[in-house]
Amino acid sequence: MAATALFEEQIQMRRDRRPCALTDGITLGQLLTRAHEAVHTRGAADCPVCGGVLERRGVQARCGSCGSSLS
């Protein structure tokens, strides 16, 4: 397999593993709303970007894995 094809296959595998790729047809807004509600209800939620853990930090939520924040 050529290096370019291998690289493209690795990129696709990463895309397929991202939580935002597994949305079952929901919109980005719905995905973020669900994460926001879960953080404020339970104090933590799955990060919609990397699958890590979003934890409540004041009025925001921050992912300990990728650093994404949700407010």
PDB file with one MODEL, atoms N, CA, C and O in Angstrom:
MODEL        1
ATOM      1  N   MET A   1       0.852  -1.176   0.000  1.00  0.00           N
ATOM      2  CA  MET A   1       0.000   0.000   0.000  1.00  0.00           C
ATOM      3  C   MET A   1       0.899   1.240   0.000  1.00  0.00           C
ATOM      4  O   MET A   1       1.861   1.318   0.764  1.00  0.00           O
ATOM      5  N   ALA A   2       0.583   2.180  -0.841  1.00  0.00           N
ATOM      6  CA  ALA A   2       1.370   3.408  -0.946  1.00  0.00           C
ATOM      7  C   ALA A   2       1.223   4.233   0.334  1.00  0.00           C
ATOM      8  O   ALA A   2       0.214   4.140   1.031  1.00  0.00           O
ATOM      9  N   ALA A   3       2.228   5.030   0.627  1.00  0.00           N
ATOM     10  CA  ALA A   3       2.213   5.842   1.848  1.00  0.00           C
ATOM     11  C   ALA A   3       1.020   6.788   1.868  1.00  0.00           C
ATOM     12  O   ALA A   3       0.415   6.987   2.921  1.00  0.00           O
ATOM     13  N   THR A   4       0.672   7.371   0.735  1.00  0.00           N
ATOM     14  CA  THR A   4      -0.464   8.293   0.675  1.00  0.00           C
ATOM     15  C   THR A   4      -1.763   7.573   0.999  1.00  0.00           C
ATOM     16  O   THR A   4      -2.591   8.094   1.746  1.00  0.00           O
ATOM     17  N   ALA A   5      -1.947   6.396   0.450  1.00  0.00           N
ATOM     18  CA  ALA A   5      -3.168   5.627   0.711  1.00  0.00           C
ATOM     19  C   ALA A   5      -3.245   5.229   2.176  1.00  0.00           C
ATOM     20  O   ALA A   5      -4.321   5.272   2.772  1.00  0.00           O
ATOM     21  N   LEU A   6      -2.121   4.845   2.763  1.00  0.00           N
ATOM     22  CA  LEU A   6      -2.088   4.477   4.173  1.00  0.00           C
ATOM     23  C   LEU A   6      -2.427   5.677   5.038  1.00  0.00           C
ATOM     24  O   LEU A   6      -3.194   5.556   5.993  1.00  0.00           O
ATOM     25  N   PHE A   7      -1.865   6.834   4.714  1.00  0.00           N
ATOM     26  CA  PHE A   7      -2.147   8.060   5.443  1.00  0.00           C
ATOM     27  C   PHE A   7      -3.628   8.408   5.360  1.00  0.00           C
ATOM     28  O   PHE A   7      -4.235   8.741   6.378  1.00  0.00           O
ATOM     29  N   GLU A   8      -4.218   8.337   4.180  1.00  0.00           N
ATOM     30  CA  GLU A   8      -5.641   8.644   4.006  1.00  0.00           C
ATOM     31  C   GLU A   8      -6.513   7.651   4.783  1.00  0.00           C
ATOM     32  O   GLU A   8      -7.544   8.035   5.336  1.00  0.00           O
ATOM     33  N   GLU A   9      -6.106   6.383   4.828  1.00  0.00           N
ATOM     34  CA  GLU A   9      -6.857   5.383   5.579  1.00  0.00           C
ATOM     35  C   GLU A   9      -6.802   5.686   7.081  1.00  0.00           C
ATOM     36  O   GLU A   9      -7.803   5.525   7.780  1.00  0.00           O
ATOM     37  N   GLN A  10      -5.656   6.116   7.575  1.00  0.00           N
ATOM     38  CA  GLN A  10      -5.529   6.471   8.984  1.00  0.00           C
ATOM     39  C   GLN A  10      -6.385   7.681   9.325  1.00  0.00           C
ATOM     40  O   GLN A  10      -7.006   7.722  10.388  1.00  0.00           O
ATOM     41  N   ILE A  11      -6.424   8.656   8.443  1.00  0.00           N
ATOM     42  CA  ILE A  11      -7.270   9.832   8.659  1.00  0.00           C
ATOM     43  C   ILE A  11      -8.732   9.420   8.735  1.00  0.00           C
ATOM     44  O   ILE A  11      -9.457   9.880   9.617  1.00  0.00           O
ATOM     45  N   GLN A  12      -9.174   8.565   7.827  1.00  0.00           N
ATOM     46  CA  GLN A  12     -10.573   8.124   7.829  1.00  0.00           C
ATOM     47  C   GLN A  12     -10.897   7.345   9.095  1.00  0.00           C
ATOM     48  O   GLN A  12     -11.987   7.501   9.645  1.00  0.00           O
ATOM     49  N   MET A  13      -9.981   6.513   9.570  1.00  0.00           N
ATOM     50  CA  MET A  13     -10.214   5.752  10.796  1.00  0.00           C
ATOM     51  C   MET A  13     -10.382   6.696  11.980  1.00  0.00           C
ATOM     52  O   MET A  13     -11.230   6.460  12.840  1.00  0.00           O
ATOM     53  N   ARG A  14      -9.586   7.759  12.036  1.00  0.00           N
ATOM     54  CA  ARG A  14      -9.722   8.734  13.122  1.00  0.00           C
ATOM     55  C   ARG A  14     -11.060   9.455  13.034  1.00  0.00           C
ATOM     56  O   ARG A  14     -11.718   9.675  14.051  1.00  0.00           O
ATOM     57  N   ARG A  15     -11.463   9.820  11.827  1.00  0.00           N
ATOM     58  CA  ARG A  15     -12.755  10.495  11.650  1.00  0.00           C
ATOM     59  C   ARG A  15     -13.901   9.608  12.101  1.00  0.00           C
ATOM     60  O   ARG A  15     -14.847  10.082  12.729  1.00  0.00           O
ATOM     61  N   ASP A  16     -13.823   8.326  11.785  1.00  0.00           N
ATOM     62  CA  ASP A  16     -14.887   7.391  12.135  1.00  0.00           C
ATOM     63  C   ASP A  16     -14.998   7.179  13.635  1.00  0.00           C
ATOM     64  O   ASP A  16     -16.074   6.837  14.128  1.00  0.00           O
ATOM     65  N   ARG A  17     -13.912   7.374  14.373  1.00  0.00           N
ATOM     66  CA  ARG A  17     -13.916   7.158  15.822  1.00  0.00           C
ATOM     67  C   ARG A  17     -14.383   8.381  16.597  1.00  0.00           C
ATOM     68  O   ARG A  17     -14.729   8.262  17.772  1.00  0.00           O
ATOM     69  N   ARG A  18     -14.403   9.542  15.978  1.00  0.00           N
ATOM     70  CA  ARG A  18     -14.805  10.756  16.688  1.00  0.00           C
ATOM     71  C   ARG A  18     -16.271  10.675  17.081  1.00  0.00           C
ATOM     72  O   ARG A  18     -17.099  10.234  16.285  1.00  0.00           O
ATOM     73  N   PRO A  19     -16.604  11.093  18.294  1.00  0.00           N
ATOM     74  CA  PRO A  19     -18.003  11.078  18.730  1.00  0.00           C
ATOM     75  C   PRO A  19     -18.912  11.887  17.814  1.00  0.00           C
ATOM     76  O   PRO A  19     -20.066  11.512  17.605  1.00  0.00           O
ATOM     77  N   CYS A  20     -18.413  12.986  17.267  1.00  0.00           N
ATOM     78  CA  CYS A  20     -19.253  13.810  16.411  1.00  0.00           C
ATOM     79  C   CYS A  20     -19.572  13.110  15.098  1.00  0.00           C
ATOM     80  O   CYS A  20     -20.486  13.534  14.391  1.00  0.00           O
ATOM     81  N   ALA A  21     -18.845  12.049  14.750  1.00  0.00           N
ATOM     82  CA  ALA A  21     -19.130  11.285  13.533  1.00  0.00           C
ATOM     83  C   ALA A  21     -20.226  10.248  13.773  1.00  0.00           C
ATOM     84  O   ALA A  21     -20.748   9.666  12.822  1.00  0.00           O
ATOM     85  N   LEU A  22     -20.573  10.016  15.028  1.00  0.00           N
ATOM     86  CA  LEU A  22     -21.546   8.981  15.388  1.00  0.00           C
ATOM     87  C   LEU A  22     -22.832   9.608  15.907  1.00  0.00           C
ATOM     88  O   LEU A  22     -23.329   9.218  16.964  1.00  0.00           O
ATOM     89  N   THR A  23     -23.363  10.552  15.192  1.00  0.00           N
ATOM     90  CA  THR A  23     -24.482  11.341  15.696  1.00  0.00           C
ATOM     91  C   THR A  23     -25.860  10.780  15.386  1.00  0.00           C
ATOM     92  O   THR A  23     -26.853  11.306  15.889  1.00  0.00           O
ATOM     93  N   ASP A  24     -25.957   9.744  14.586  1.00  0.00           N
ATOM     94  CA  ASP A  24     -27.257   9.155  14.235  1.00  0.00           C
ATOM     95  C   ASP A  24     -28.226  10.182  13.660  1.00  0.00           C
ATOM     96  O   ASP A  24     -29.430  10.108  13.903  1.00  0.00           O
ATOM     97  N   GLY A  25     -27.708  11.129  12.905  1.00  0.00           N
ATOM     98  CA  GLY A  25     -28.558  12.084  12.216  1.00  0.00           C
ATOM     99  C   GLY A  25     -28.966  13.301  13.018  1.00  0.00           C
ATOM    100  O   GLY A  25     -29.767  14.102  12.536  1.00  0.00           O
ATOM    101  N   ILE A  26     -28.440  13.475  14.239  1.00  0.00           N
ATOM    102  CA  ILE A  26     -28.801  14.672  14.988  1.00  0.00           C
ATOM    103  C   ILE A  26     -27.928  15.837  14.511  1.00  0.00           C
ATOM    104  O   ILE A  26     -26.849  15.633  13.955  1.00  0.00           O
ATOM    105  N   THR A  27     -28.402  17.026  14.734  1.00  0.00           N
ATOM    106  CA  THR A  27     -27.659  18.210  14.301  1.00  0.00           C
ATOM    107  C   THR A  27     -26.548  18.529  15.301  1.00  0.00           C
ATOM    108  O   THR A  27     -26.543  18.024  16.424  1.00  0.00           O
ATOM    109  N   LEU A  28     -25.613  19.372  14.878  1.00  0.00           N
ATOM    110  CA  LEU A  28     -24.548  19.815  15.769  1.00  0.00           C
ATOM    111  C   LEU A  28     -25.152  20.518  16.986  1.00  0.00           C
ATOM    112  O   LEU A  28     -24.708  20.308  18.115  1.00  0.00           O
ATOM    113  N   GLY A  29     -26.151  21.342  16.751  1.00  0.00           N
ATOM    114  CA  GLY A  29     -26.807  22.044  17.854  1.00  0.00           C
ATOM    115  C   GLY A  29     -27.410  21.089  18.866  1.00  0.00           C
ATOM    116  O   GLY A  29     -27.309  21.314  20.072  1.00  0.00           O
ATOM    117  N   GLN A  30     -28.041  20.019  18.382  1.00  0.00           N
ATOM    118  CA  GLN A  30     -28.619  19.026  19.288  1.00  0.00           C
ATOM    119  C   GLN A  30     -27.531  18.292  20.066  1.00  0.00           C
ATOM    120  O   GLN A  30     -27.692  18.029  21.258  1.00  0.00           O
ATOM    121  N   LEU A  31     -26.431  17.963  19.406  1.00  0.00           N
ATOM    122  CA  LEU A  31     -25.322  17.275  20.061  1.00  0.00           C
ATOM    123  C   LEU A  31     -24.751  18.133  21.186  1.00  0.00           C
ATOM    124  O   LEU A  31     -24.497  17.637  22.284  1.00  0.00           O
ATOM    125  N   LEU A  32     -24.551  19.416  20.913  1.00  0.00           N
ATOM    126  CA  LEU A  32     -24.004  20.320  21.923  1.00  0.00           C
ATOM    127  C   LEU A  32     -24.995  20.560  23.050  1.00  0.00           C
ATOM    128  O   LEU A  32     -24.601  20.649  24.213  1.00  0.00           O
ATOM    129  N   THR A  33     -26.273  20.665  22.721  1.00  0.00           N
ATOM    130  CA  THR A  33     -27.306  20.840  23.750  1.00  0.00           C
ATOM    131  C   THR A  33     -27.345  19.648  24.685  1.00  0.00           C
ATOM    132  O   THR A  33     -27.454  19.817  25.899  1.00  0.00           O
ATOM    133  N   ARG A  34     -27.259  18.445  24.138  1.00  0.00           N
ATOM    134  CA  ARG A  34     -27.248  17.234  24.974  1.00  0.00           C
ATOM    135  C   ARG A  34     -26.045  17.226  25.906  1.00  0.00           C
ATOM    136  O   ARG A  34     -26.173  16.893  27.084  1.00  0.00           O
ATOM    137  N   ALA A  35     -24.885  17.588  25.390  1.00  0.00           N
ATOM    138  CA  ALA A  35     -23.683  17.626  26.228  1.00  0.00           C
ATOM    139  C   ALA A  35     -23.832  18.686  27.312  1.00  0.00           C
ATOM    140  O   ALA A  35     -23.485  18.443  28.468  1.00  0.00           O
ATOM    141  N   HIS A  36     -24.337  19.841  26.953  1.00  0.00           N
ATOM    142  CA  HIS A  36     -24.532  20.943  27.903  1.00  0.00           C
ATOM    143  C   HIS A  36     -25.494  20.529  29.009  1.00  0.00           C
ATOM    144  O   HIS A  36     -25.221  20.766  30.186  1.00  0.00           O
ATOM    145  N   GLU A  37     -26.612  19.916  28.645  1.00  0.00           N
ATOM    146  CA  GLU A  37     -27.594  19.473  29.633  1.00  0.00           C
ATOM    147  C   GLU A  37     -27.014  18.403  30.549  1.00  0.00           C
ATOM    148  O   GLU A  37     -27.263  18.419  31.755  1.00  0.00           O
ATOM    149  N   ALA A  38     -26.245  17.477  29.990  1.00  0.00           N
ATOM    150  CA  ALA A  38     -25.644  16.409  30.799  1.00  0.00           C
ATOM    151  C   ALA A  38     -24.643  16.980  31.800  1.00  0.00           C
ATOM    152  O   ALA A  38     -24.597  16.541  32.949  1.00  0.00           O
ATOM    153  N   VAL A  39     -23.845  17.952  31.371  1.00  0.00           N
ATOM    154  CA  VAL A  39     -22.869  18.566  32.279  1.00  0.00           C
ATOM    155  C   VAL A  39     -23.586  19.242  33.432  1.00  0.00           C
ATOM    156  O   VAL A  39     -23.181  19.095  34.584  1.00  0.00           O
ATOM    157  N   HIS A  40     -24.640  19.977  33.139  1.00  0.00           N
ATOM    158  CA  HIS A  40     -25.335  20.706  34.197  1.00  0.00           C
ATOM    159  C   HIS A  40     -26.206  19.804  35.051  1.00  0.00           C
ATOM    160  O   HIS A  40     -26.530  20.163  36.183  1.00  0.00           O
ATOM    161  N   THR A  41     -26.593  18.649  34.543  1.00  0.00           N
ATOM    162  CA  THR A  41     -27.389  17.701  35.323  1.00  0.00           C
ATOM    163  C   THR A  41     -26.501  16.794  36.170  1.00  0.00           C
ATOM    164  O   THR A  41     -26.739  16.617  37.364  1.00  0.00           O
ATOM    165  N   ARG A  42     -25.479  16.226  35.541  1.00  0.00           N
ATOM    166  CA  ARG A  42     -24.636  15.228  36.217  1.00  0.00           C
ATOM    167  C   ARG A  42     -23.261  15.751  36.615  1.00  0.00           C
ATOM    168  O   ARG A  42     -22.552  15.103  37.384  1.00  0.00           O
ATOM    169  N   GLY A  43     -22.877  16.919  36.098  1.00  0.00           N
ATOM    170  CA  GLY A  43     -21.557  17.456  36.393  1.00  0.00           C
ATOM    171  C   GLY A  43     -20.486  17.023  35.412  1.00  0.00           C
ATOM    172  O   GLY A  43     -19.360  17.517  35.467  1.00  0.00           O
ATOM    173  N   ALA A  44     -20.823  16.098  34.505  1.00  0.00           N
ATOM    174  CA  ALA A  44     -19.864  15.620  33.509  1.00  0.00           C
ATOM    175  C   ALA A  44     -20.634  15.055  32.323  1.00  0.00           C
ATOM    176  O   ALA A  44     -21.797  14.673  32.443  1.00  0.00           O
ATOM    177  N   ALA A  45     -19.962  15.010  31.174  1.00  0.00           N
ATOM    178  CA  ALA A  45     -20.554  14.449  29.957  1.00  0.00           C
ATOM    179  C   ALA A  45     -19.432  14.025  29.029  1.00  0.00           C
ATOM    180  O   ALA A  45     -18.281  14.420  29.213  1.00  0.00           O
ATOM    181  N   ASP A  46     -19.768  13.219  28.032  1.00  0.00           N
ATOM    182  CA  ASP A  46     -18.790  12.861  27.001  1.00  0.00           C
ATOM    183  C   ASP A  46     -18.516  14.081  26.138  1.00  0.00           C
ATOM    184  O   ASP A  46     -19.439  14.798  25.753  1.00  0.00           O
ATOM    185  N   CYS A  47     -17.248  14.313  25.837  1.00  0.00           N
ATOM    186  CA  CYS A  47     -16.871  15.430  24.978  1.00  0.00           C
ATOM    187  C   CYS A  47     -17.308  15.115  23.550  1.00  0.00           C
ATOM    188  O   CYS A  47     -16.954  14.060  23.023  1.00  0.00           O
ATOM    189  N   PRO A  48     -18.070  16.009  22.912  1.00  0.00           N
ATOM    190  CA  PRO A  48     -18.504  15.760  21.541  1.00  0.00           C
ATOM    191  C   PRO A  48     -17.372  15.887  20.513  1.00  0.00           C
ATOM    192  O   PRO A  48     -17.556  15.528  19.350  1.00  0.00           O
ATOM    193  N   VAL A  49     -16.220  16.386  20.922  1.00  0.00           N
ATOM    194  CA  VAL A  49     -15.097  16.540  20.004  1.00  0.00           C
ATOM    195  C   VAL A  49     -14.199  15.301  20.007  1.00  0.00           C
ATOM    196  O   VAL A  49     -13.884  14.757  18.948  1.00  0.00           O
ATOM    197  N   CYS A  50     -13.786  14.857  21.203  1.00  0.00           N
ATOM    198  CA  CYS A  50     -12.798  13.777  21.270  1.00  0.00           C
ATOM    199  C   CYS A  50     -13.260  12.534  22.018  1.00  0.00           C
ATOM    200  O   CYS A  50     -12.592  11.501  21.965  1.00  0.00           O
ATOM    201  N   GLY A  51     -14.393  12.616  22.714  1.00  0.00           N
ATOM    202  CA  GLY A  51     -14.869  11.468  23.487  1.00  0.00           C
ATOM    203  C   GLY A  51     -14.339  11.436  24.901  1.00  0.00           C
ATOM    204  O   GLY A  51     -14.661  10.523  25.661  1.00  0.00           O
ATOM    205  N   GLY A  52     -13.523  12.425  25.274  1.00  0.00           N
ATOM    206  CA  GLY A  52     -13.020  12.519  26.649  1.00  0.00           C
ATOM    207  C   GLY A  52     -14.154  12.911  27.583  1.00  0.00           C
ATOM    208  O   GLY A  52     -15.325  12.694  27.271  1.00  0.00           O
ATOM    209  N   VAL A  53     -13.814  13.481  28.715  1.00  0.00           N
ATOM    210  CA  VAL A  53     -14.816  13.854  29.706  1.00  0.00           C
ATOM    211  C   VAL A  53     -14.884  15.367  29.842  1.00  0.00           C
ATOM    212  O   VAL A  53     -13.886  16.024  30.138  1.00  0.00           O
ATOM    213  N   LEU A  54     -16.081  15.913  29.620  1.00  0.00           N
ATOM    214  CA  LEU A  54     -16.347  17.325  29.893  1.00  0.00           C
ATOM    215  C   LEU A  54     -16.740  17.421  31.361  1.00  0.00           C
ATOM    216  O   LEU A  54     -17.640  16.710  31.808  1.00  0.00           O
ATOM    217  N   GLU A  55     -16.076  18.290  32.111  1.00  0.00           N
ATOM    218  CA  GLU A  55     -16.414  18.486  33.509  1.00  0.00           C
ATOM    219  C   GLU A  55     -16.788  19.937  33.741  1.00  0.00           C
ATOM    220  O   GLU A  55     -16.214  20.847  33.143  1.00  0.00           O
ATOM    221  N   ARG A  56     -17.759  20.137  34.618  1.00  0.00           N
ATOM    222  CA  ARG A  56     -18.215  21.490  34.912  1.00  0.00           C
ATOM    223  C   ARG A  56     -17.120  22.260  35.634  1.00  0.00           C
ATOM    224  O   ARG A  56     -16.510  21.771  36.585  1.00  0.00           O
ATOM    225  N   ARG A  57     -16.889  23.474  35.157  1.00  0.00           N
ATOM    226  CA  ARG A  57     -15.940  24.394  35.779  1.00  0.00           C
ATOM    227  C   ARG A  57     -16.608  25.759  35.829  1.00  0.00           C
ATOM    228  O   ARG A  57     -16.484  26.551  34.895  1.00  0.00           O
ATOM    229  N   GLY A  58     -17.305  26.030  36.903  1.00  0.00           N
ATOM    230  CA  GLY A  58     -18.066  27.271  37.015  1.00  0.00           C
ATOM    231  C   GLY A  58     -19.250  27.233  36.067  1.00  0.00           C
ATOM    232  O   GLY A  58     -20.066  26.314  36.140  1.00  0.00           O
ATOM    233  N   VAL A  59     -19.361  28.212  35.178  1.00  0.00           N
ATOM    234  CA  VAL A  59     -20.463  28.248  34.220  1.00  0.00           C
ATOM    235  C   VAL A  59     -20.112  27.556  32.915  1.00  0.00           C
ATOM    236  O   VAL A  59     -20.952  27.456  32.021  1.00  0.00           O
ATOM    237  N   GLN A  60     -18.871  27.075  32.796  1.00  0.00           N
ATOM    238  CA  GLN A  60     -18.425  26.393  31.597  1.00  0.00           C
ATOM    239  C   GLN A  60     -18.172  24.922  31.886  1.00  0.00           C
ATOM    240  O   GLN A  60     -18.168  24.487  33.038  1.00  0.00           O
ATOM    241  N   ALA A  61     -17.964  24.178  30.828  1.00  0.00           N
ATOM    242  CA  ALA A  61     -17.494  22.799  30.929  1.00  0.00           C
ATOM    243  C   ALA A  61     -16.216  22.721  30.100  1.00  0.00           C
ATOM    244  O   ALA A  61     -16.123  23.324  29.031  1.00  0.00           O
ATOM    245  N   ARG A  62     -15.238  21.977  30.598  1.00  0.00           N
ATOM    246  CA  ARG A  62     -13.969  21.855  29.880  1.00  0.00           C
ATOM    247  C   ARG A  62     -13.595  20.385  29.803  1.00  0.00           C
ATOM    248  O   ARG A  62     -13.766  19.632  30.761  1.00  0.00           O
ATOM    249  N   CYS A  63     -13.080  19.992  28.642  1.00  0.00           N
ATOM    250  CA  CYS A  63     -12.624  18.613  28.414  1.00  0.00           C
ATOM    251  C   CYS A  63     -11.193  18.488  28.911  1.00  0.00           C
ATOM    252  O   CYS A  63     -10.320  19.274  28.543  1.00  0.00           O
ATOM    253  N   GLY A  64     -10.968  17.487  29.754  1.00  0.00           N
ATOM    254  CA  GLY A  64      -9.628  17.235  30.263  1.00  0.00           C
ATOM    255  C   GLY A  64      -8.698  16.625  29.237  1.00  0.00           C
ATOM    256  O   GLY A  64      -7.479  16.647  29.413  1.00  0.00           O
ATOM    257  N   SER A  65      -9.256  16.079  28.162  1.00  0.00           N
ATOM    258  CA  SER A  65      -8.422  15.428  27.139  1.00  0.00           C
ATOM    259  C   SER A  65      -7.976  16.390  26.038  1.00  0.00           C
ATOM    260  O   SER A  65      -6.787  16.478  25.731  1.00  0.00           O
ATOM    261  N   CYS A  66      -8.931  17.111  25.447  1.00  0.00           N
ATOM    262  CA  CYS A  66      -8.570  17.956  24.297  1.00  0.00           C
ATOM    263  C   CYS A  66      -8.624  19.452  24.595  1.00  0.00           C
ATOM    264  O   CYS A  66      -8.194  20.261  23.772  1.00  0.00           O
ATOM    265  N   GLY A  67      -9.147  19.831  25.767  1.00  0.00           N
ATOM    266  CA  GLY A  67      -9.183  21.239  26.145  1.00  0.00           C
ATOM    267  C   GLY A  67     -10.366  22.015  25.596  1.00  0.00           C
ATOM    268  O   GLY A  67     -10.458  23.225  25.806  1.00  0.00           O
ATOM    269  N   SER A  68     -11.280  21.342  24.892  1.00  0.00           N
ATOM    270  CA  SER A  68     -12.471  22.022  24.371  1.00  0.00           C
ATOM    271  C   SER A  68     -13.306  22.535  25.528  1.00  0.00           C
ATOM    272  O   SER A  68     -13.325  21.937  26.604  1.00  0.00           O
ATOM    273  N   SER A  69     -13.992  23.641  25.304  1.00  0.00           N
ATOM    274  CA  SER A  69     -14.870  24.166  26.349  1.00  0.00           C
ATOM    275  C   SER A  69     -16.267  24.381  25.779  1.00  0.00           C
ATOM    276  O   SER A  69     -16.457  24.618  24.586  1.00  0.00           O
ATOM    277  N   LEU A  70     -17.220  24.289  26.674  1.00  0.00           N
ATOM    278  CA  LEU A  70     -18.622  24.455  26.322  1.00  0.00           C
ATOM    279  C   LEU A  70     -19.224  25.397  27.336  1.00  0.00           C
ATOM    280  O   LEU A  70     -19.103  25.181  28.542  1.00  0.00           O
ATOM    281  N   SER A  71     -19.875  26.444  26.851  1.00  0.00           N
ATOM    282  CA  SER A  71     -20.467  27.412  27.785  1.00  0.00           C
ATOM    283  C   SER A  71     -21.907  27.683  27.440  1.00  0.00           C
ATOM    284  O   SER A  71     -22.567  28.471  28.118  1.00  0.00           O
TER     285      SER A  71
ENDMDL
END
